[in-house]
Amino acid sequence: MKIVILDRDGVINKESAEFIKTPEEWIPIKGSVEAIARLSQAGFDVVVITNQSGVGRGLISADMLGQIHVRMIDYVQQHGGKIKCVLFCPHVPEDNCACRKPKTGLYDELSGRLNTFFASGIYSVGDSMRDLRAAKAAGATPVLVKTGNGKKTLQQIKSLPNDDYADTPVFDNLNKFVDALLLDAV
């Protein structure tokens, strides 16, 4: 099974310090939707795993979050791609839930849904340390993109006392990662 897991904010769409609260605020990063379409057309199942604490903070309802995800899915479909599913954690960090990245609850849920175990051939693309940590803990291969918080995260990786993430593949954006993946160069 060919699977690519994507974080949402900062990977697919532009990041917002005030949270994405309406479908109109969901603005794709240039080339990201086309990259998802290319993955789909190459036979990959594309899954989104995202922390959305705006729900837990009362800034956005679960229904509105669903509308944002419908907009994203529709936009991807209009460009020839498909998102197999979107899994999200609505909790705030203080809830200490099992599903908020860097914990692996949503990865575990995905594994159960797809009846598969994660392995190095399953890539999980993110822009933050929590994305990379969750991917690694779940058994997927973490990939960093420099969009969203990615440049800041790259500096964090370089300053870590150990080299646990030194071999993490790093790409300018999702489109560049897909270029490399489809050329078998990751």
Residue, then its C-alpha position, 0 to 999 in steps of 0.5 A: m500500500k502506497i501512503v503519504i501522510l500530510d500535515r495540513d497547516g503549513v504543508i497544504n495551506k498557509e499557516s495562520a497564527e490566529f487559526i484557520k476559522t472559515p473555509e475562506e481563510w483556507i488558502p493553499i500553498k502554491g503548488s501543494v494541491e497539484a502535488i497532491a493530485r500528482l500523488s493520487q495519480a501515481g497511485f498513492d493514498v493521501v491522508v491528512i493528519t492534523n492538530q486543530s486545537g482551535v476547536g478545543r479553544g472554542l475558536i471554531s466549531a467542529d462543524m466549521l472545521g468540517q466545512i474547511h476540510v470539505r473545501m480542501i477536499d473539493y479543491v484537491q478533487q478539482h485539480g485531479g487529486k484525492i484525499k482519502c481521509v482527514l484525521f484531526c485532533p480537536h484538543v488543546p495541548e493541556d488536555n494531554c490526549a492520545c491523539r494530539k501530535p507528537k503522540t501517535g493516536l491518529y496514526d494508530e487510528l489510521s493504521g487500524r482503518l487501513n489495516t496496515f503497519f507503518a514502515s519506512g516506505i510510508y512518508s509523513v510530511g510536516d513543518s514542525m517538530r511535533d509532526l516529525r516526532a509523531a511520524k517517527a514514533a509511529g514508524a513512518t518516515p518523517v519528511l520536513v518541508k520548509t513552508g509554514n514553520g518548516k524553516k524554524t523547525l530546520q533550525q531546531i533540528k540543527s540545534l538538537p544535542n543528538d542527531d535523531y533527526a539529522d537524516t530527515p529529508v528536507f524539501d522546500n515545499l510539498n511539490k519538491f517532495v513529490d518531485a523527489l518521491l516520484l523519481d524515487a529520490v527520497 
